[in-house]
Amino acid sequence: MGVLLLAFGLICATGAGWVALDVRASATRLEHWAATNADLRMQARGSLGPAPMHMSRAVFRVFGTVISLGGCVLTLAGLAEVA
């Protein structure tokens, strides 16, 4: 169980840490990806107005920070379980 917690925690901490710290503009890319998908959904419905924007770069960074901290907690719990 400790190895599973350790592996999952490291994956969460690393992936979400990239978004939280905006490494290589990952939060900006997620914002652009979400806007593009919203535009495509609006066009598929036949609505040509502006697409609503629900998540900004700042929201992605906040979610990344929360998930990264949770990954750190899981990593520490996995280390405590293994040791």
N, C-alpha and C positions, 0 to 999 in steps of 0.2 A: 504494500500500500504506500509505503514511503517513497519508493522509486516512482510510482505513478504520480503522486503529488509533486514530486520534484520535477519530473518531466513536464507535466502540465503547467506548473507554475513558471518554469523557465520559458516555455513557449508563450504564455500569456504576457509575462513581463517583457520579453524581447519584442514581440509584435506590437503590443500596445505602447511600449516605450518609444518606438519609432514614431507613432502617431502623436503621442504626448509631447515629444521633443521636436516634432516636425522635421525629422531627419529626411533630407533630400526632398523636402516639400510634400511629404506624404499626406498631411492634413489638407493642404491645398488641392492635391490631386483627388482626395476623397470628396471634397466640396464640389469640384468640377464634375466628377463622376455622378454625384447625386443630382446636380443641376441638369446634366445631360439626360439622365434617366427620367427626371420629372418632365422635361420637354418632350421626350419620346412618348411618355404616357399621355400627356395632354394632346399630342398630335394623333395618337391612336384613338382617342375618344372623339376627335373631331373639333376640339377646342383649340383655337389658334391664339388665344390670349397668353399673357405671361404665366409661366408655371409658378406655383407657390414654392417658396424656399423655406424648408422647415429646419434644416441643420446647416449651420455655418461652420467655418474653419475652427472657431473658438469652441463650439459645442463638441466637435470631433476631438479636439485636444483635451477637453475636460473628461469625456468618456474614456479616452486613451489613458489619461492619468489614473482614473479610478480603476480601470482594468489592470493597468500596470502595477498599481499598489496591491491589488488583490492577488496578482501573480507573484509578487514578492512575498506576501503572506503565505501563499501555498508552497513556495519554494522553501521558506523557513520551516514550515510545518513538515515538509518532506525531509529536510535535513535533520530535524529533531526526531523524526520517526526512524530514520535509517541509523542514526548514531546511538 
